[in-house]
């Protein structure tokens, strides 16, 4: 294991961070309650993808461009404009990132907290650089900007570790298109399913959320696309007169008819299944085609 990875892995287990991480995360969740339009927007529900990564990329790109412009010694107005754009973009990126961070697992939150501190340091350095440039102290401003780029690089590394090694960003829902062959598959007998209470049933390699109401059956992938929470343990609710299930871990809400995301933090829909009940009472399912 490389030294950077080893050090980053240790961050996951520093319990001393919890004295700050836990109350701050609770405060954010209280200020941005589950189901609020602003929270869904910051998670990226309307776009179907997390909002923080593309916003952060804009700022990091601007700051990298600032370093290039400083190295080739162009008109200072150009570097100031690009630098200011990166600073402005960092504000919504931070808001989206903090919202996502507040509903992660504790180990992920520890790494994410340090990631945020490093990025805040970078933002402070770049803001100081802009102030110095505006006051005519261009050399000092360039020096602060290069220091900011170093901090932003460390922050980016921690963000990559969080997203890829700790899987805080990708969907956790089963990719049913290659785990479940096309065609109908026998799942269970209709009358073996409790009426009105979701249960988990196994189909090949994956677990399914199964809910029966009389002779009607709704089936989704059971692992929540956000962080793999067990949907069959969640609660049922009506949202705009549509039946939904709420993940018991972080409150993601999915429509039972097709698995669409109604409220975040999930941004990817739940894989859903078409259902056929044979005359002999056998429930058959197949992956729903897009």
Phi, psi and omega in degrees: 000133181289159182300313180301319180294319179299317179294319181292322177299325180293331179300328182299336189247013179275095185292339180299333178294338185296334180297335176258317186300310186297308180294325179293317179298319178296320180298316180295318179294328178287322180285331178240079185295154179301134178093353179287148183296321181294318179296316178300320179297316182291329175291330183101018181303316181298331182268346181081007178217150176305139185277330187298313184302311180294325178294318179295326179296324178299312180296314181297323177295318179296319182289326175293319177297325177299318179297319179296315180297323178293323182291325181267001172057058178274184176306124182306332180296326180294313180294323178295319181295316180292319179298315180296324178297318178296320179295315180298320180290337182291335184292306176294329178297318179294319179299316179293318181296317180295323179295314177298317183300326186293344182239032174263170172292159187300318179298320178293323180295326179297312178294317180297328179294316178293320175306315180293319180297318180294318179293326176295322175298315178299316179298320178295319179295318179292323177296318176297323178298318180295319179298316180297318180296318181293334179270004177093001181265073189292320182296314178296323178296321177294321180298316178296323180295320178293323175296321177297323179296322177297316178296318179297325177296318177296317178298320178296322177297315179296323177296320177295319177299316181295317185284318189260310181287323181262000173056043180277346184251318185293158176293143179253006178284146181296130176283085191294339184297333177247349176271335180239116179299157177295158181103170183279143180230132177292130182251306182191180174272142183304315187281358172276351179268132176294147182275121175084004179233122181291145177224168177256134176228147184267134173229103181061244184270353190236157174263142181243145169274124183231127179229126178250134168235103185063240179263002180264138182229133175247136184225128174230165167297141188277330182279120182300138183293343180286292180220033170071025175296151181280105185297330182294346176266359181278177180259153178266146178207162173259129178233112184056043178066018177244137181289132183224164172236140181252124180299135183288345184274306187229008171086009176300139184241129184235143177283132184290330184296319186220004178079008182295147178284124176263317176221146177282183021283346177298143173243338178267138180290161173279132172304133182242164186232142169282148185235139174227127177255113182290167180299331180273007176090004178281127178273123178247146180225156171209149180303135177287130181276142181294000000 
